[in-house]
Amino acid sequence: MKRKKWMSTLLLVLGFVLYFSVNEPESAYAMHIMEGFLPMGWAIFWWVAFIPFFVLGLRALRKITKETPELKIMLGLAGAFTFVLSALKIPSVTGSSSHPTGTGLGAVMFGPLPMSVLGSIVLLFQAVLLAHGGLTTLGANAFSMALAGPVVGYYVYRWMMNASGKQKLAIFTAAALADLSTYVVTSLQLALAFPAEQGGIAASFLKFGGIFAITQIPLAISEGLLTVLIWNWLQSYSTNELALLQRQMKGVKES
């Protein structure tokens, strides 16, 4: 019975990955803000805004690996999940593209600060190896995907767990909103850098947000479902690690 459950979960996960892969366009502009697109002043601003959280994230990771080295493999899983999902591009009706972010799982497991480091490393590798995003815009991309998304996902998860205690629903909602909030922040970043002549920042925000909205909502729902499937798999085959995670997160809340 356990083997059947594992196989069904694996098939569902592979189905989601196949869906994302088949829909990947051969040529498209990724959601990550591309190299040189932001004015230098804004590129520096987002670097400065992100770096303090990156430093705090390094401290959080050091604490996790020192106190519970058994969780290193779970950190690797969170980073790999983020890399795979955020590397897949889905065509948008506007001619641009959207993609999942994959940061909700790590945010639920470790909180937002460790994900600021894991997410920024993922974005660095994608910029260098896949030409997704860029180095000058890495601060802006990391702020939206590696910080804002995990912060929203983590606090939504905690709130829903306190309010209802329904973990699967909380994980689904956290992952979906972590995805959507990344696009909201990216739209705001672009609107601040390029306000519209008519309507200013607000009009520009609606324009950039509309570029991704139609494709991103079903993507966020799909990412939420996939994250729940991964969590189910972890509950079946990594119970000791999840128990360690829960004790650690409880200690974070109390402190």
C-alpha positions in Angstrom: 0.0 0.0 0.0 2.9 2.4 0.9 4.6 1.6 -2.4 1.3 2.3 -4.3 1.0 5.7 -2.6 4.6 6.5 -3.4 4.1 5.6 -7.1 0.9 7.6 -7.4 2.5 10.7 -5.8 5.6 10.4 -8.1 3.4 10.1 -11.2 1.4 13.2 -10.2 4.6 15.2 -9.6 6.0 14.0 -13.0 2.7 15.0 -14.6 3.1 18.6 -13.3 6.7 18.8 -14.4 5.8 17.5 -17.8 3.0 20.1 -18.1 5.4 22.9 -17.2 8.1 21.5 -19.6 5.8 21.0 -22.6 4.5 24.5 -22.3 8.0 26.1 -22.2 8.4 28.3 -25.2 11.6 28.0 -27.2 12.1 31.8 -27.3 10.6 34.1 -24.7 11.4 36.7 -22.2 11.3 35.4 -18.7 9.5 37.1 -15.8 12.9 37.8 -14.2 13.9 41.4 -15.0 16.5 41.0 -17.7 20.1 42.3 -17.6 20.4 46.0 -18.2 16.6 46.6 -18.2 16.4 48.6 -15.0 18.0 52.1 -14.7 21.2 51.9 -12.7 19.8 53.8 -9.8 16.9 51.4 -9.3 19.2 48.4 -9.8 21.4 49.6 -7.0 18.4 50.5 -4.8 17.1 46.9 -4.9 20.6 45.5 -4.2 20.8 47.7 -1.1 17.3 46.7 0.0 18.0 43.0 -0.4 21.5 42.6 1.0 20.5 43.0 4.7 18.0 40.1 4.4 20.6 38.0 2.6 23.0 38.5 5.6 20.3 37.6 8.1 19.5 34.5 5.9 23.2 33.4 6.0 23.0 33.6 9.8 19.8 31.6 9.9 21.3 28.9 7.6 24.4 28.7 9.7 22.2 28.2 12.8 20.2 25.4 11.1 23.2 23.5 9.8 25.0 23.8 13.2 22.1 22.8 15.4 20.4 20.3 13.1 22.8 19.1 10.4 20.3 16.3 9.6 18.3 19.0 7.8 20.9 19.8 5.2 19.3 17.4 2.7 16.0 19.2 3.2 17.7 22.5 2.5 19.0 21.0 -0.7 15.5 19.8 -1.6 14.0 23.3 -1.0 16.7 24.8 -3.2 16.4 22.2 -6.0 12.6 22.6 -6.0 12.9 26.3 -6.4 15.5 26.0 -9.2 13.5 23.5 -11.2 10.1 25.3 -11.0 11.5 28.8 -11.6 13.5 27.7 -14.6 10.4 26.6 -16.5 8.8 29.3 -18.6 5.1 29.3 -19.7 4.0 31.5 -22.6 1.7 34.5 -21.7 -1.1 35.7 -23.9 0.7 39.0 -24.1 3.8 37.5 -25.8 5.9 37.5 -22.6 6.1 34.6 -20.2 5.4 33.5 -16.7 6.8 30.7 -14.5 6.3 29.1 -11.1 8.6 30.2 -8.3 8.9 27.2 -6.1 9.7 29.2 -3.0 6.6 28.3 -1.0 7.9 24.9 0.0 11.1 26.2 1.5 9.3 29.1 3.2 6.9 26.7 4.9 9.8 24.4 6.0 12.5 26.9 7.0 10.9 30.4 7.0 11.7 33.4 4.8 15.2 34.2 5.8 16.9 30.9 4.7 15.0 31.2 1.4 16.4 34.6 0.8 19.8 32.9 0.4 18.6 29.8 -1.4 16.4 31.8 -3.8 19.2 34.3 -4.6 21.6 31.4 -5.3 19.0 29.9 -7.7 18.6 33.3 -9.4 22.4 33.6 -9.8 22.7 30.2 -11.4 19.8 31.0 -13.7 21.3 34.3 -14.7 24.7 32.8 -15.5 23.7 29.4 -17.0 20.2 30.0 -18.4 20.2 33.7 -19.3 17.1 34.2 -17.1 17.4 37.6 -15.5 20.8 39.3 -15.0 23.5 40.2 -12.6 22.7 43.9 -12.3 19.1 43.1 -11.8 19.8 40.2 -9.4 19.0 42.4 -6.4 15.5 43.3 -7.8 14.8 39.7 -8.8 16.0 38.3 -5.5 13.9 40.9 -3.6 10.7 39.8 -5.4 11.2 36.0 -5.6 13.6 35.1 -2.8 12.3 37.6 -0.2 8.8 38.9 -0.9 7.3 35.6 -2.0 8.7 33.6 0.9 7.7 36.2 3.4 4.1 36.2 2.2 4.0 32.4 2.0 5.4 31.9 5.5 3.1 34.3 7.2 0.1 33.1 5.3 1.0 29.5 6.4 1.3 30.5 10.0 -1.9 32.5 10.0 -3.9 29.6 8.4 -2.4 27.0 10.8 -3.3 29.2 13.8 -6.8 29.9 12.4 -7.9 26.5 11.1 -5.1 24.0 11.7 -5.7 22.5 8.2 -2.1 21.9 7.1 -2.6 20.8 3.5 -4.9 23.8 2.8 -2.4 26.1 4.5 0.5 24.7 2.4 -1.5 25.0 -0.8 -2.5 28.6 -0.1 1.0 29.6 1.1 2.7 28.3 -2.1 0.1 29.8 -4.4 0.3 33.3 -2.7 4.1 33.1 -2.6 4.0 32.7 -6.3 1.5 35.5 -7.0 3.1 38.0 -4.6 6.4 37.6 -6.5 4.7 38.9 -9.6 3.0 41.7 -7.8 6.3 42.9 -6.4 8.0 42.6 -9.8 5.2 44.6 -11.4 5.7 47.3 -8.7 9.4 47.4 -9.3 8.9 47.9 -13.0 6.2 50.5 -12.4 8.5 52.5 -10.1 11.3 52.4 -12.7 9.0 53.2 -15.7 5.9 55.2 -14.6 3.4 55.8 -17.4 3.1 59.2 -19.0 -0.7 59.0 -18.3 -1.5 57.7 -14.9 2.0 57.5 -13.5 3.1 54.6 -11.3 -0.5 53.2 -10.7 -1.2 53.0 -14.5 2.2 51.4 -15.1 1.6 48.9 -12.3 -1.7 47.8 -13.8 0.0 47.4 -17.2 2.9 45.3 -16.0 0.6 43.3 -13.7 -1.7 42.5 -16.5 1.1 41.1 -18.6 1.4 38.1 -16.3 -2.0 37.9 -14.5 -3.9 35.6 -16.9 -1.2 32.9 -17.0 0.1 33.3 -13.5 -3.2 32.6 -11.6 -3.5 29.0 -13.0 0.2 28.6 -12.5 0.0 29.6 -8.9 -2.8 27.1 -8.3 -0.8 24.4 -10.0 2.2 25.2 -7.9 0.1 25.0 -4.8 -1.1 21.6 -5.7 2.4 20.4 -6.6 3.8 21.7 -3.3 1.1 19.7 -1.4 2.0 16.6 -3.3 5.7 17.0 -2.4 4.7 17.6 1.2 2.7 14.3 1.2 5.7 12.5 -0.2 7.9 14.0 2.6 5.4 12.9 5.2 5.6 9.3 3.9 9.3 9.0 3.5 11.0 11.8 5.6 9.0 11.7 8.8 12.1 12.2 11.0 13.2 15.3 9.1 9.8 16.8 9.2 9.5 16.2 12.9 12.9 18.0 13.3 11.6 20.9 11.1 8.4 21.2 13.2 10.4 21.4 16.4 12.8 23.9 15.0 10.0 26.1 13.6 8.3 25.9 17.0 11.5 27.2 18.6 11.7 30.1 16.1 8.1 31.1 17.0 8.8 31.0 20.7 12.0 33.0 20.4 
